[in-house]
Amino acid sequence: MSNPVRPRPRQYRELSISRMLLLLARGITLRCPHCGKGFLLRTWFRLKPNCGNCGMRTDRGEEDFFLGGMMWNIVFAEGLLVASALLVGIATWPDVPWTLLKWGSIALMVIAPFLFYPFSLCFWLACDIWIRPVTPEEMDWHRASKEGEFRKHRDR
C-alpha cells in the first residue's frame, strides 16, 4: 500500500513585511495594490470601480468596505495636525505664535481630509489585501461583477 501524496503546506509569504511595504507603497501612490500597474483615481474624490490592468474592484464587494479608508483619512489628517503643531512649537520656542497655531490648525483640519481622501482609500485597499490576500476565486468575481454589486457570501 502506498502512502497518499500530501500537498505541501501553503507558504504565507503574503503576510511578510516586504509584501506589506510593497502593497502600501502601491496604495499610497494611487496604483492598484494587487497588480501595481493600474492607476485607481477617476477624480480626486472618486476611485475607478475596477483596476484597468487586472480587473480587481476597488471596493472588494462589501458594502462597508471604505469605513477603513475613512479611518485612515482621520489618522493621516490628525497626524499631519500633530506633526505640524509640534514642528511650529519647537521651531518658534519660546515665543510660540499661539493665535497663528490655533487658526492654522483649524484651517488644516478643514483642508487635510480632502487632501488625503484618495490616498487613504487606496492605502486601506492595500492594508486589506495584505490582511486578506486576494484569491483566484475572488479575482474571477471581481472581473465578472458590476459596479455597485456586492458579494452574496462573505469570507469573514
C-alpha positions in Angstrom: 0.0 0.0 0.0 1.4 3.4 -1.0 1.1 6.5 1.1 -1.1 9.2 -0.4 0.8 12.2 -1.6 0.2 15.1 0.7 0.2 18.6 -0.6 2.9 20.9 0.6 1.7 23.4 3.2 1.0 26.8 1.8 3.7 29.4 2.2 2.5 32.6 3.9 4.8 35.0 2.1 1.7 37.2 1.6 1.9 38.2 5.3 5.6 39.2 5.1 6.8 42.7 5.9 8.3 43.1 2.5 5.0 42.3 0.9 3.2 44.7 3.2 5.6 47.5 2.3 5.2 46.8 -1.4 1.4 46.9 -1.2 1.4 50.0 0.9 3.7 51.8 -1.5 1.4 50.9 -4.4 -1.6 52.1 -2.5 -0.1 55.4 -1.3 0.9 56.1 -5.0 -2.7 55.5 -6.0 -1.9 52.4 -8.0 -3.7 49.0 -7.7 -2.1 47.3 -4.7 -2.8 43.9 -6.3 -1.0 44.3 -9.6 0.8 47.6 -9.1 0.1 48.8 -12.7 -3.4 50.2 -12.8 -4.0 53.9 -11.7 -7.1 53.9 -9.5 -8.1 57.5 -9.4 -11.0 58.6 -11.6 -11.4 62.1 -10.0 -9.9 63.4 -6.7 -13.0 62.2 -4.8 -13.8 59.0 -6.7 -11.8 55.9 -7.5 -12.4 53.9 -10.6 -14.7 50.9 -10.0 -12.0 48.4 -11.2 -8.3 48.4 -11.9 -7.8 48.9 -15.6 -5.0 46.3 -15.7 -6.0 43.3 -13.5 -9.8 44.0 -13.1 -9.8 44.0 -9.3 -12.7 46.1 -7.9 -11.7 48.9 -5.6 -14.4 48.0 -3.1 -13.8 44.3 -2.8 -17.5 43.7 -3.0 -18.5 44.7 0.6 -21.0 47.5 1.4 -19.0 48.9 4.3 -15.5 48.4 2.8 -14.5 52.0 2.8 -15.0 52.5 6.5 -11.4 51.6 6.8 -10.5 54.3 4.3 -12.3 56.8 6.3 -10.4 55.7 9.4 -7.1 56.1 7.6 -8.2 59.6 6.4 -8.7 60.6 10.0 -5.4 59.2 11.1 -3.5 60.9 8.3 -5.2 64.3 8.9 -4.7 64.2 12.6 -1.2 63.0 12.2 -0.4 66.0 10.0 -2.0 68.3 12.6 0.1 66.9 15.4 3.3 66.9 13.4 2.8 70.5 12.1 1.9 71.8 15.6 5.0 70.1 17.1 7.2 71.5 14.4 5.9 75.0 14.7 6.1 74.8 18.5 9.7 73.5 18.5 10.9 75.9 15.8 9.5 79.0 17.4 10.1 78.1 21.1 9.8 80.0 23.5 7.8 82.6 21.5 5.2 80.2 20.0 2.6 82.1 17.9 -0.4 80.6 19.6 -3.0 82.6 17.6 -1.5 81.6 14.3 -1.2 78.0 15.5 -4.9 77.9 16.6 -6.2 79.3 13.3 -3.7 77.4 11.2 -4.8 74.2 12.9 -8.4 74.9 12.2 -7.7 75.5 8.6 -5.6 72.4 8.4 -8.3 70.3 9.9 -10.7 71.6 7.2 -8.4 71.1 4.3 -6.4 67.9 5.2 -9.2 65.3 4.9 -9.8 66.5 1.4 -6.2 66.3 0.5 -5.7 62.8 2.0 -9.0 61.3 0.8 -7.9 59.3 -2.3 -4.6 58.2 -0.6 -6.4 56.9 2.4 -8.8 54.8 0.3 -6.0 53.2 -1.7 -3.9 52.8 1.5 -6.8 50.9 3.1 -7.3 48.7 0.0 -3.6 47.8 0.3 -4.0 47.1 4.0 -7.0 44.9 3.3 -5.2 43.0 0.6 -2.2 42.4 2.9 -4.5 41.1 5.7 -6.8 39.1 3.4 -4.8 38.2 0.2 -6.8 38.0 -3.0 -7.7 34.5 -4.1 -8.2 33.4 -7.7 -11.9 32.8 -7.0 -12.2 36.4 -5.7 -10.5 37.7 -8.8 -12.9 35.9 -11.0 -15.8 37.5 -9.1 -14.1 41.0 -9.4 -13.8 40.6 -13.2 -17.3 39.4 -13.7 -19.2 41.7 -11.3 -20.7 45.2 -12.0 -20.2 48.4 -10.1 -22.5 48.5 -7.0 -22.9 44.7 -6.9 -21.9 43.1 -3.6 -20.9 39.5 -2.9 -23.6 37.2 -1.7 -21.3 35.4 0.7 -18.7 37.0 3.0 -15.4 35.4 3.8 -15.4 36.7 7.4 
